[in-house]
Amino acid sequence: MTKRVEKKYLTEDERKILKLYHAATSVSFYRFNESMSDAKAFVGIWGSPQIINSPNDRVLISAGTFENGKSVSAIASIEAGGTK
């Protein structure tokens, strides 16, 4: 880890999430029915969001793969009429 964590100790839930992450080949994080600004903020944590439009849905996604082959994605669906 190149960035120092400000928290001195992790909670039990945070330790479980890290354990799952290390055991997985890929991980995805989702949020549903968000405003456009909240979706951009969430997906932007991982990287530059791409907008994907379909007839029934609009989502923002950011994904990447590490050198070790593990992939991570952040996905947020936009609420109906969520253009802010």
RAFENTA-V845000 format. One record per residue. SS is DSSP state (~ for helix, > for strand, _ for the rest). PHI is phi in radians with two decimals (NA if undefined). PSI is psi in radians with two decimals (NA if undefined). Layout:
{{SS | PHI | PSI} {SS | PHI | PSI}}
//
This chain:
{{_ | NA | 2.21} {_ | -1.60 | -0.27} {_ | -1.89 | 2.34} {_ | -1.33 | 2.32} {_ | -1.43 | 2.26} {_ | -1.20 | -0.58} {_ | -1.28 | 2.41} {_ | -1.37 | -0.63} {_ | -2.26 | 2.55} {_ | -1.60 | 2.59} {_ | -1.29 | 2.92} {~ | -1.06 | -0.72} {~ | -1.10 | -0.73} {~ | -1.12 | -0.67} {~ | -1.13 | -0.69} {~ | -1.11 | -0.74} {~ | -1.11 | -0.76} {~ | -1.11 | -0.66} {~ | -1.12 | -0.78} {~ | -1.07 | -0.77} {~ | -1.02 | -0.81} {~ | -1.18 | -0.51} {~ | -1.48 | -0.30} {_ | -1.55 | 2.79} {_ | -1.61 | -0.38} {> | -2.69 | 2.71} {> | -2.38 | 2.60} {> | -2.35 | 2.51} {> | -2.12 | 2.31} {> | -2.17 | 2.60} {> | -2.43 | 2.52} {> | -2.10 | 2.58} {> | 0.94 | 0.89} {> | -1.68 | 2.74} {_ | -1.22 | 2.83} {~ | -1.04 | -0.74} {~ | -1.17 | -0.71} {~ | -1.18 | -0.67} {~ | -1.12 | -0.76} {~ | -1.09 | -0.72} {~ | -1.13 | -0.76} {~ | -1.14 | -0.94} {~ | -1.17 | -0.57} {~ | -1.15 | -0.29} {_ | -1.02 | -0.67} {_ | -1.51 | -0.67} {_ | 3.04 | -2.95} {_ | -1.18 | 2.16} {_ | -1.35 | 2.56} {> | -1.94 | 2.42} {> | -1.62 | 2.28} {> | -2.08 | 2.09} {> | -1.86 | 2.38} {_ | -2.32 | 2.95} {_ | -1.00 | -0.55} {_ | -1.88 | -0.16} {_ | -2.60 | 2.74} {> | -2.42 | 2.19} {> | -2.30 | 2.71} {> | -1.90 | 2.44} {> | -2.46 | 2.53} {> | -2.42 | 2.26} {> | -2.50 | 2.72} {> | -2.82 | 2.87} {> | -2.19 | 2.35} {_ | -1.42 | 2.92} {_ | -1.02 | -0.52} {_ | -1.41 | 0.05} {_ | 1.59 | -0.12} {_ | -1.30 | 2.32} {> | -1.93 | 2.59} {> | -2.30 | 2.40} {> | -2.40 | 2.57} {> | -2.15 | 2.23} {> | -2.34 | 2.36} {> | -2.37 | 2.24} {> | -1.53 | 2.55} {> | -1.66 | 2.31} {_ | -1.09 | 2.68} {_ | -0.99 | 2.20} {_ | 1.38 | 0.09} {_ | -1.36 | 1.58} {_ | -1.96 | -0.05} {_ | -1.22 | NA}}
//
